[in-house]
Amino acid sequence: MRKIILLTIFCTLVSTAAFSQDNEIPHNDVNFSVGAGVPTGSDTSYLTNAPMIALMYGYRFNRFIQAESGFQMAFGAANNQNAEESEFGTVQGGDHELMFPFSGRFYVPLPLEKWQLSLGGGGAYLHYAETAVNAQGSPCFTCTTRGGWGTQGFLTIRYLIGDNFYVGTTAQVVSAHINGDAVGNVPAISTTDQWTNVLFNLGFRF
């Protein structure tokens, strides 16, 4: 019984220390990223490398723990070749691949003052959409869509500029089960899509 009580007290203290706020650090973290979305595995038969942007917000509880979420968008990975009739004439159709990650981030203690190393992961929702011509011949920006839930993990290295700004790079892996319509080269079947994304970050904290 005494061991159970001591273990309970220890776990309570650790949990309190992990999630208690540290007023000496900025708690809000916002960053914008550009980079590349890189499909891997069997995805390469219907998805190709594509430019990607991302916008993330995180709330840092203390020196070690941060919760965050945001969105990422790749452009043209499904290689949609459908034409679209617009008021400006016939234009090439397109596609975009959205990712909505939500994560927990752990900051690794380092002796270097300006450098930060962190890693983490969580869930993600992926949504692919095609721009094409719908059945009535009018422009349609999400004529066909597909999506599904999955998981993601990442590793980030940052360099602080002053007290509040930073630059860095993030390597991320994403895996999700996707269902829905055909989008570009992606067939209308259930697929397990995997991505390895590389992003360059510019952010600030306050």
C-alpha positions, 0 to 999 in steps of 0.5 A: 500500500505504501508503494502505491501511495508513493507511486501516486504522489510521484506521478502527480508531481511529475504531471504537475511539473510537466503541465504547469506554466512557466512564466519565464518563456513565451507561451504562444508560437506562430510559424509560416513554412514553405517547402516540399511535400514528397509522397513515398511508397506506393503513392508515387504511382499517382502522386508526385512531389509538390510545393507546400506551405504551412501555417501552425500555432502552438501553445507552450505550457512550459520549457518542455511541452507544447500543443499545436495545430494548423494546416498544410497545403500541397499544390498539384501533387495529383497532377490533375489535367482536366480543363476548366471553362471560365469567363476567361476561356479554357484554363487548366484544372488543378488540385490541392492536398490539404493536411490538418495536423494536431500535435504534442511537441517535446523540446529537448534540453540543450546547452546551446542558448540559441538552438532548439531541438524538438520532436513530436507527433499526433493525428492528422486529417488529409483532404484532397480536392480537384479543380475541374469542370462539373457536369453542367460545364461550369467552374467547380473548385472542389468537383471531386474530393477524398480524405481520411484520418491518419498520424504524423510525426516530426523533428524540428531544429530552430535558431533563435533570432533575438528573443522572439523570432526564429528560423528553422527546418522541419522533417515530417512523416504523414500516413493516412487512410484515404477514401473518396472520389478520384482526384487527378491521378489518384483513383477512386479507391481506398488508399494508404497515403504516405508523405515525407515533407520538408519545410523551412520555418519562419516564426515568432513567439510571444 
